[in-house]
Amino acid sequence: MILPLKANKYNYFFLCSFFLFCILITFSCKVKEEVKKEKTGIIHHPAELEKKAEFEDGDHQFIKFLSSNLEYPQEAIHKNIQGKVIIKFVVEEDGTIDNFVALKDIGGGCADEVIRVLLKTQGRWNSAKIKRERVRSYYFVSVVFKMPNDDSKPSLQVDIK
């Protein structure tokens, strides 16, 4: 036999607290789910985009920035390492950059040097767009590290895709 509870202010308080707790837990789960979706969204390849991600001052200034800030790593110079480094990274919807991956690395600290300089461009990107909506996208940078034939300074050549 079930005995009815007496209606008093403590039972009412407990019942209201329980329902408020349930609502807060439900809301909290939805917020976490939305944040999770935001960072796990599709990352588009440049070929899929209506407008690709770009450095805020344009491609020419981006190449100029990289060229003037990159340094040929001493380890690569001492080991006579040269060749092409290709770095892929993600330009997020808010213009931040992350997820750096060296698709091609020649060693001697060359890929690390390119990533070091790319990190200096943080916050200076315009995200890619599809149907006027900002989307996450990949961006590719290749840098050729070349040792000279004479005693001149090693050179760098930057290319973007």
Short mmCIF file of the C-alpha atoms (twelve columns), coordinates in Angstrom:
data_MODEL
# 
_entry.id   MODEL 
# 
loop_
_atom_site.group_PDB 
_atom_site.id 
_atom_site.type_symbol 
_atom_site.label_atom_id 
_atom_site.label_alt_id 
_atom_site.label_comp_id 
_atom_site.label_asym_id 
_atom_site.label_seq_id 
_atom_site.Cartn_x 
_atom_site.Cartn_y 
_atom_site.Cartn_z 
_atom_site.pdbx_PDB_model_num 
ATOM 1   C CA . MET A 1   0.000  0.000  0.000   1 
ATOM 2   C CA . ILE A 2   1.323  3.420  -1.005  1 
ATOM 3   C CA . LEU A 3   0.988  6.127  1.556   1 
ATOM 4   C CA . PRO A 4   0.329  9.638  0.237   1 
ATOM 5   C CA . LEU A 5   2.937  12.257 1.075   1 
ATOM 6   C CA . LYS A 6   1.876  15.181 3.078   1 
ATOM 7   C CA . ALA A 7   2.134  18.371 1.082   1 
ATOM 8   C CA . ASN A 8   4.513  20.605 2.962   1 
ATOM 9   C CA . LYS A 9   7.079  23.216 2.005   1 
ATOM 10  C CA . TYR A 10  10.007 20.733 2.175   1 
ATOM 11  C CA . ASN A 11  8.437  18.324 -0.309  1 
ATOM 12  C CA . TYR A 12  7.622  21.224 -2.633  1 
ATOM 13  C CA . PHE A 13  11.191 22.542 -2.348  1 
ATOM 14  C CA . PHE A 14  12.665 19.088 -3.041  1 
ATOM 15  C CA . LEU A 15  10.421 18.553 -6.065  1 
ATOM 16  C CA . CYS A 16  11.259 21.971 -7.557  1 
ATOM 17  C CA . SER A 17  14.973 21.431 -6.944  1 
ATOM 18  C CA . PHE A 18  14.845 18.046 -8.642  1 
ATOM 19  C CA . PHE A 19  13.125 19.453 -11.768 1 
ATOM 20  C CA . LEU A 20  15.557 22.401 -11.912 1 
ATOM 21  C CA . PHE A 21  18.487 19.985 -11.662 1 
ATOM 22  C CA . CYS A 22  17.089 17.889 -14.547 1 
ATOM 23  C CA . ILE A 23  16.652 20.979 -16.731 1 
ATOM 24  C CA . LEU A 24  20.207 22.159 -16.021 1 
ATOM 25  C CA . ILE A 25  21.701 18.745 -16.854 1 
ATOM 26  C CA . THR A 26  19.740 18.600 -20.124 1 
ATOM 27  C CA . PHE A 27  20.864 22.112 -21.119 1 
ATOM 28  C CA . SER A 28  24.483 21.354 -20.189 1 
ATOM 29  C CA . CYS A 29  24.527 18.254 -22.395 1 
ATOM 30  C CA . LYS A 30  23.159 20.205 -25.372 1 
ATOM 31  C CA . VAL A 31  25.772 22.954 -24.987 1 
ATOM 32  C CA . LYS A 32  28.598 20.393 -24.847 1 
ATOM 33  C CA . GLU A 33  27.183 18.663 -27.937 1 
ATOM 34  C CA . GLU A 34  27.108 21.953 -29.889 1 
ATOM 35  C CA . VAL A 35  30.704 22.801 -28.929 1 
ATOM 36  C CA . LYS A 36  31.775 19.299 -29.962 1 
ATOM 37  C CA . LYS A 37  30.036 19.663 -33.360 1 
ATOM 38  C CA . GLU A 38  31.759 22.996 -33.935 1 
ATOM 39  C CA . LYS A 39  35.275 21.541 -33.741 1 
ATOM 40  C CA . THR A 40  34.493 18.226 -35.451 1 
ATOM 41  C CA . GLY A 41  32.794 19.717 -38.506 1 
ATOM 42  C CA . ILE A 42  33.813 18.905 -42.054 1 
ATOM 43  C CA . ILE A 43  37.132 20.287 -43.206 1 
ATOM 44  C CA . HIS A 44  36.867 21.259 -46.865 1 
ATOM 45  C CA . HIS A 45  39.578 20.892 -49.493 1 
ATOM 46  C CA . PRO A 46  40.343 24.115 -51.412 1 
ATOM 47  C CA . ALA A 47  38.853 22.633 -54.610 1 
ATOM 48  C CA . GLU A 48  35.406 22.444 -52.912 1 
ATOM 49  C CA . LEU A 49  35.279 26.101 -51.894 1 
ATOM 50  C CA . GLU A 50  33.553 29.065 -53.469 1 
ATOM 51  C CA . LYS A 51  36.054 31.339 -51.721 1 
ATOM 52  C CA . LYS A 52  39.238 29.866 -50.305 1 
ATOM 53  C CA . ALA A 53  40.757 30.893 -46.990 1 
ATOM 54  C CA . GLU A 54  43.258 33.696 -47.266 1 
ATOM 55  C CA . PHE A 55  45.761 35.680 -45.295 1 
ATOM 56  C CA . GLU A 56  44.157 39.003 -44.365 1 
ATOM 57  C CA . ASP A 57  46.528 41.052 -46.526 1 
ATOM 58  C CA . GLY A 58  46.330 38.713 -49.534 1 
ATOM 59  C CA . ASP A 59  48.515 36.007 -51.036 1 
ATOM 60  C CA . HIS A 60  51.299 38.368 -52.107 1 
ATOM 61  C CA . GLN A 61  51.713 39.738 -48.566 1 
ATOM 62  C CA . PHE A 62  51.540 36.222 -47.111 1 
ATOM 63  C CA . ILE A 63  54.385 35.057 -49.351 1 
ATOM 64  C CA . LYS A 64  56.332 38.210 -48.485 1 
ATOM 65  C CA . PHE A 65  55.713 37.623 -44.741 1 
ATOM 66  C CA . LEU A 66  56.896 34.012 -44.914 1 
ATOM 67  C CA . SER A 67  59.925 34.858 -47.032 1 
ATOM 68  C CA . SER A 68  61.055 37.616 -44.690 1 
ATOM 69  C CA . ASN A 69  60.501 35.615 -41.477 1 
ATOM 70  C CA . LEU A 70  61.732 32.144 -42.441 1 
ATOM 71  C CA . GLU A 71  65.303 31.258 -41.565 1 
ATOM 72  C CA . TYR A 72  67.266 28.365 -43.004 1 
ATOM 73  C CA . PRO A 73  67.813 26.074 -39.981 1 
ATOM 74  C CA . GLN A 74  71.460 25.765 -38.936 1 
ATOM 75  C CA . GLU A 75  71.168 21.973 -38.685 1 
ATOM 76  C CA . ALA A 76  69.983 21.832 -42.311 1 
ATOM 77  C CA . ILE A 77  72.856 24.083 -43.418 1 
ATOM 78  C CA . HIS A 78  75.464 21.959 -41.590 1 
ATOM 79  C CA . LYS A 79  74.043 18.734 -43.060 1 
ATOM 80  C CA . ASN A 80  73.622 20.303 -46.520 1 
ATOM 81  C CA . ILE A 81  69.880 19.502 -46.501 1 
ATOM 82  C CA . GLN A 82  67.759 21.006 -49.228 1 
ATOM 83  C CA . GLY A 83  64.420 20.312 -50.855 1 
ATOM 84  C CA . LYS A 84  60.715 21.033 -50.596 1 
ATOM 85  C CA . VAL A 85  58.683 21.094 -47.371 1 
ATOM 86  C CA . ILE A 86  54.888 20.922 -47.663 1 
ATOM 87  C CA . ILE A 87  52.740 21.908 -44.684 1 
ATOM 88  C CA . LYS A 88  48.975 21.419 -44.457 1 
ATOM 89  C CA . PHE A 89  46.919 23.213 -41.821 1 
ATOM 90  C CA . VAL A 90  43.310 24.089 -41.062 1 
ATOM 91  C CA . VAL A 91  41.848 27.576 -41.214 1 
ATOM 92  C CA . GLU A 92  38.914 27.488 -38.802 1 
ATOM 93  C CA . GLU A 93  35.583 29.298 -39.276 1 
ATOM 94  C CA . ASP A 94  36.746 32.038 -36.901 1 
ATOM 95  C CA . GLY A 95  40.011 32.569 -38.808 1 
ATOM 96  C CA . THR A 96  42.301 30.794 -36.363 1 
ATOM 97  C CA . ILE A 97  44.766 28.232 -37.687 1 
ATOM 98  C CA . ASP A 98  45.676 24.835 -36.238 1 
ATOM 99  C CA . ASN A 99  46.241 21.126 -37.009 1 
ATOM 100 C CA . PHE A 100 49.616 21.575 -38.705 1 
ATOM 101 C CA . VAL A 101 50.846 18.507 -40.579 1 
ATOM 102 C CA . ALA A 102 54.101 18.149 -42.502 1 
ATOM 103 C CA . LEU A 103 53.056 16.303 -45.657 1 
ATOM 104 C CA . LYS A 104 56.647 16.387 -46.871 1 
ATOM 105 C CA . ASP A 105 59.626 17.035 -44.616 1 
ATOM 106 C CA . ILE A 106 63.283 17.058 -45.598 1 
ATOM 107 C CA . GLY A 107 64.561 17.050 -42.008 1 
ATOM 108 C CA . GLY A 108 67.055 19.313 -40.344 1 
ATOM 109 C CA . GLY A 109 64.315 21.332 -38.643 1 
ATOM 110 C CA . CYS A 110 62.931 22.730 -41.916 1 
ATOM 111 C CA . ALA A 111 59.282 21.739 -41.348 1 
ATOM 112 C CA . ASP A 112 59.452 23.016 -37.766 1 
ATOM 113 C CA . GLU A 113 60.743 26.352 -39.061 1 
ATOM 114 C CA . VAL A 114 57.841 26.723 -41.497 1 
ATOM 115 C CA . ILE A 115 55.327 25.904 -38.742 1 
ATOM 116 C CA . ARG A 116 57.043 28.358 -36.373 1 
ATOM 117 C CA . VAL A 117 56.548 31.191 -38.847 1 
ATOM 118 C CA . LEU A 118 52.987 30.113 -39.729 1 
ATOM 119 C CA . LEU A 119 52.079 30.375 -36.042 1 
ATOM 120 C CA . LYS A 120 53.086 34.044 -36.186 1 
ATOM 121 C CA . THR A 121 50.184 34.600 -38.610 1 
ATOM 122 C CA . GLN A 122 47.610 33.434 -36.042 1 
ATOM 123 C CA . GLY A 123 44.547 35.682 -36.038 1 
ATOM 124 C CA . ARG A 124 45.327 37.164 -39.444 1 
ATOM 125 C CA . TRP A 125 43.234 34.801 -41.587 1 
ATOM 126 C CA . ASN A 126 39.865 35.081 -43.323 1 
ATOM 127 C CA . SER A 127 38.070 31.748 -43.391 1 
ATOM 128 C CA . ALA A 128 36.857 29.989 -46.511 1 
ATOM 129 C CA . LYS A 129 33.234 30.290 -47.613 1 
ATOM 130 C CA . ILE A 130 30.610 28.103 -49.225 1 
ATOM 131 C CA . LYS A 131 27.250 29.754 -49.995 1 
ATOM 132 C CA . ARG A 132 28.333 32.816 -47.996 1 
ATOM 133 C CA . GLU A 133 28.831 30.707 -44.868 1 
ATOM 134 C CA . ARG A 134 32.199 30.412 -43.166 1 
ATOM 135 C CA . VAL A 135 33.609 26.886 -43.225 1 
ATOM 136 C CA . ARG A 136 36.706 25.058 -42.035 1 
ATOM 137 C CA . SER A 137 39.240 24.379 -44.778 1 
ATOM 138 C CA . TYR A 138 42.691 23.057 -45.464 1 
ATOM 139 C CA . TYR A 139 45.472 25.347 -46.618 1 
ATOM 140 C CA . PHE A 140 48.736 24.152 -48.159 1 
ATOM 141 C CA . VAL A 141 52.118 25.891 -48.106 1 
ATOM 142 C CA . SER A 142 55.281 24.643 -49.771 1 
ATOM 143 C CA . VAL A 143 58.718 26.050 -49.133 1 
ATOM 144 C CA . VAL A 144 61.814 25.106 -51.099 1 
ATOM 145 C CA . PHE A 145 65.025 25.226 -49.078 1 
ATOM 146 C CA . LYS A 146 67.986 25.489 -51.447 1 
ATOM 147 C CA . MET A 147 71.699 25.463 -50.701 1 
ATOM 148 C CA . PRO A 148 73.778 27.690 -52.989 1 
ATOM 149 C CA . ASN A 149 76.550 26.457 -55.283 1 
ATOM 150 C CA . ASP A 150 78.853 29.235 -54.080 1 
ATOM 151 C CA . ASP A 151 79.411 30.891 -50.687 1 
ATOM 152 C CA . SER A 152 76.214 32.959 -50.839 1 
ATOM 153 C CA . LYS A 153 73.373 32.639 -48.381 1 
ATOM 154 C CA . PRO A 154 70.963 29.647 -48.701 1 
ATOM 155 C CA . SER A 155 67.671 30.605 -50.330 1 
ATOM 156 C CA . LEU A 156 64.003 29.947 -49.733 1 
ATOM 157 C CA . GLN A 157 61.153 29.867 -52.235 1 
ATOM 158 C CA . VAL A 158 57.548 29.964 -50.969 1 
ATOM 159 C CA . ASP A 159 54.487 28.680 -52.834 1 
ATOM 160 C CA . ILE A 160 50.864 28.497 -51.695 1 
ATOM 161 C CA . LYS A 161 47.960 26.364 -52.871 1 
# 
